[in-house]
Amino acid sequence: MIRIPGGPVTITESAEELFREIAPHQELFYRGGLVLELVTNDGGCFTEVLDPVSAQSRFEKYARFVKPTKPADQMLYPRTNISEAVARQYLRSEACRTMLPKLNGILQCPLLVERDGQLHRVTEGYDEHTGFFIAGGRSPECMSLQDAVMFLESLVNDFDFVTPGDKSRATASLLTPALKLGGMIQGPIPVDVAEANASQSGKTYRQKLIAALYNQRLAVVTKKSGGVGSMEETFNDHLVKGRPFIQFDNLRGKLDSQYLESFLTASDMFSARIPYQGGVQIDPSKFIILISSNGFEATKDLANRASIIRIRKREGFHYRTLDGKDLLQLTYLWQPLFTGAVFAVVEEWFRRGKPRTTETRHDFREWVQSLDWIVQQIFHGAPIMDGHALAKERAASPQLSFLRNLGVVCGAKDRLGTWLSASDLADLCLEEDVEIPGLPEDNQTVEEGRKQIGRIMGKLFAEAEEVSFDEFRVVKEQEKGLTSAGNEQVLTRYQFNLINPTP
């Protein structure tokens, strides 16, 4: 029986009575200024923001509301319904903020948590230490370290990585969520960037495998420009609802978002914005951010906050299947085995004292040194930063990013190994909707494109005859010729080829 505010009953007293009843059920949570409701359906477990109108009926699940009256000589409490105004008072009360459990997100699999210098397994329900609600997933299988390495390597062996360093970073990406969400890495972690030289190469598939390893589905953000449903608005919605694996899918063009950069380096609470609600304070350390792109182009600051993992498309290649199920489906099906593999590796690293290398080629030192040790000593892989500096330099250079986009288009149109003029390249850009940097949107024509591409190539090549980067090698050829009027001119052509093409 909860007495609503009024007469001798204050708002504070009434709210304390209500949330004292609600809190133990662990179905309503407080998150940075909002109350979230745990909702379960066939698609899994998720949260919804509880507004005052919905709260009027939701609160009735936990209590009967009465209105105190005072007749002649005794207190009577007739039953009543709370108004929207009273529900709003409850949602904004101090009792709501202090008594409801604090939610950081929902996980669908058990979690290893470091607490008081020891590892603890959180297998079900709400964990106060991390703020995660473990909503699903079966108990992990116990296995040897050798078997654990075999299981986890099976998730990356089907991909054709540009360098051994790319494969090592892909291996590190499988373990990063466990170390970060479990509190074993306190500092920031990079955004996982999946980059490929062609569509349908498996870049998004690899990131889906990371989420599947933790029995999660990716919360997807697509790039839009402003307005309702914009990229930042969708991102904020996922943050507020506590969806831990967020993917910016198939980005094209330059990603220049100070908001995302601020999120990736926030060391304390971060203000997520949602319409009509204002800022909501969330913990940025409880999220894994992923980006997929055929040509990642970003600011220098964002490139410094990334782990770029490059793969090449294998023509005619098909991912392994078993009984009609592909690797992604099997990862969900065999989740206890894969979770057990992650636990075995993390527990071995923890048992050895959480050792680190002296790697300094990434700004996020705790992450890079911890994962570099694991990948080299447990998986016997290459150092995880090998080849990354060139990928980062190219991603932060509009000219090199454009040159790579041209290489991707040449591969898609079967024009690798052929000589192409600036006009030919401008034609390909218009045909494949590739933006030519430095030209306004309404001036992306063959004639203006030819001139701009000539200027870009002039800067990139200078006196050189060849430019190599990532998986591409571009060769320049010049020869003398005659114009239609019979005047001498120098004809310049370019040839794009893959470095070490996949058999």
Protein Blocks (a to p, Z undefined) as FASTA:
>chain_A
ZZdeehjbcfklmmmmmmmmmmmnopacceehiacdddddfkbccdddddfklmmmmmmm
moccddddddfkbccdddddddfklmmmmmmpmklmmmpccdfbdcfbdcdddeehiacd
dfehjdfknopacfbdcddddddfklmmmmmmmmmmmpccfbfklmmmmmmmmmmmmmmm
nopambdcdddddddfbehiommmmmmmmmmmnopacddddddeehehiaklmmmmmmmn
opabdcdehiehjdddfklmmmmmocbdcddddehklpadddfklcccddddfbdcddfk
lmmmpccddddddehiacddeehiafklmmmmmmmmmmmmmmmmmmmmmmnopaadfbfk
bfblmlmmmmmmmmmmmnopacfkgoklmmmmmmmpmklmmmmmmmmmmmmnopghiacd
fklmmmmmmmnopacehiafklccfklmmmmmmmmmmmmnmmafbdcehjbccddddddd
ddfkopacdddddddddehiaZZ
